[in-house]
Amino acid sequence: MLSKIAEEDRERTLRALEEYPIQMTLADPDVHPVVWNSYGVLHWEPDPLIRELASLEIINLNKAAIAGAVGKLSNLQQRQLAKRLGYSLSGYADLSYVQAYLDKVE
């Protein structure tokens, strides 16, 4: 998860990660790197291909949300998509399918 964080930023990153439920970051089976953006916000590292497909609307995020709501996308698939889109960790923590996952593992 910290592989993309410069050595000098790792302590700051670990302190920031303490603000989030440990299950959201370390125990999740879909481990994904985190990065700091230019505004000093911790994000999941975006996947350039997924971001491009979403911006071209090849991946329709509205349809993906509906598919998740009606059970056509699993909780894990929804979490993977949010991570690969580069959600901030604070925004990610508020997603309903992340909350549902956290409620299950606690």
N, C-alpha and C positions, 0 to 999 in steps of 0.2 A: 504494500500500500504506500509506503514512503519512498519507493524507488525513484520517483520523479522529483523529490524534494532535495534541494541542495543541503549538504552536510550542515552548513551554518544555520539553516532554517529548521532543522529537525526538532530541536528542543521546543521552539515556538509552536511548531505543528503539533507535537505531542500534547502540549498544554492546551491548544485549541481543541484537539480531539476529545479532551476530558469533558468538554461541555456537552458532548453528544452521548446518547446511550451506547455503551460499549458494543451491544449486539448490532447496532446499526453499522458499525465500522469494522470491527475485528472479527466478530463471530459469524457474520454473514457469509454464506458459502460462495457468494459472488464477490470475491475480493477484487477491488479495483483501485488504481492509484489515485491519490489526491494531489492537487496542485493549488498554489496561491495565484489569484489573478492580480491584475495591475492595481486593483482597488484594495488589496489586502484581505480578500475574502477567500476562504477555503472552499474549493470545488472538487467534485470528482473530475478527473481528467477527461475532457471531451474526446470522443472518437471522431476524427475529421470526416470519415466516410458517413457515419450516421448523421452528423450535423449537416453535411451537404445534401444527403437524401431528404432530410427533413426540410431544409430550406427550399429545395426544389419541389417539395410536396409529393415526392415519390413515396415517402413515408408520411402518411397523414396522421398527425398527432391527435387530432380530434377523434378520428376513427379508432385510433389505438386506445384512447381513453374509454371510448364506448365499449370496445371489445373487452377491455379489462373489467369494466363495470358489469358486463353480462357474462363474464366467466370464460370468454374465448382466449384471453391472455391470462396466464397464471400470475400470481403475486410475484414470483421470482422474475418472470419475463418483464413485468412492469418495472420492477426495481432495476433490472439490467438496462432497460431502455433509458430510464431517468439518469442513471449513472453515465451512460455513454453519451447522453446529450449534454453532460457537464453541469448538472444541477449543483447549486451551492449546497453544502451540507446542512445549513439551516433550513433551506427550502425543502430539501429532500426529507428532512425529519418530519415535516408537516404533511407530507403526502399520505393520503388515506391508506394506500396499500403498504406503505412503510409502517405506519401506525399499527395496522392489522398484523403485520409480521412481528413487530416488537411485542404486541400483546400476547402473541402465541408463544414466543420464546422466553418471556419473563416468568 
